[in-house]
Amino acid sequence: MSIKVAAIQMCSGMDVERNVETLKALVRDAAGQGAIYIQTPEMTGSLQRNRKALFASIRPEETDLVAKAASELARELNIHLHIGSTAIDLGEGKVANRALLFGPDGQKIASYDKIHMFDVDLPNGDKYRESDTCAAGGEMVVANVDVDVKIGLSVCYDLRFPHLYRKMAQAGADILSIPAAFTVPTGQAHWEVLLRSRAIENGCFVIASAQVGTHEGGRATYGHSMIIAPWGEKIIEIQADKAGYAVAALDLGAVEKARNSIPSLKHDKVIQG
């Protein structure tokens, strides 16, 4: 079985409506290339560090502009559209960094709230405290994209926690979804090697859709959206430092082939101590 997929790369700013228009154009172009599963980056709707501005721009999921546009696009184009994540207002001063997956009928199939919060002090002096704004999720999500295709949902910093992806693979995931907004220094050092590791460890395809470029407020993200095969080789990568998309046809038989060649999923052991 083969499925044609697309990873969308964006440079989201503070204007949600403008980001939605960019989203629509890129998704329509990718669907025009035959993609039936299309995935966007982390924080598709708005990427900003100003807390006051963030809360002024977000809404609950029921009225969220990105969710509404994604539902309509999925139905219009007869595709599965996965918003890598967008900020959803939970009330009481907290948001969810939430992934949303819509089916060809426009209905939501699944959602996932980012589990691991990015609270770090980087060597270059940048500081991030995602938990000051976001409420962490607590549930792993593996969803059906088709009758025979399962995808594990994650967001950005989750990538550094391999046990999450192991559980997804054990739950039947064929594809690991990794939308992100990596900084440039960590992207240069770790992005590709982490993505390829998750693919190889679990015998899964990886679809990694990223934010790219310099955003309003000065934050710079790494880009390099890519799609990786279960054996670890890159199928396609966006090299340009600008918005765009990468399309690839995935032969799902490669998952079984990789897992039969290196049956590590069958050899897992619980380590005591």
PyMOL commands that set and color helices and strands:
alter all, ss='L'
color gray80, all
select helices_A, chain A and resi 16-32+51-57+61-63+65-77+130-132+156-160+162-170+184-202+253-261
alter helices_A, ss='H'
color red, helices_A
select strands_A, chain A and resi 2-9+37-39+80-91+94-102+108-113+119-121+127-129+141-146+149-153+175-177+205-208+212-214+220-222+226-228+234-237+244-251
alter strands_A, ss='S'
color yellow, strands_A
deselect
rebuild
show_as cartoon
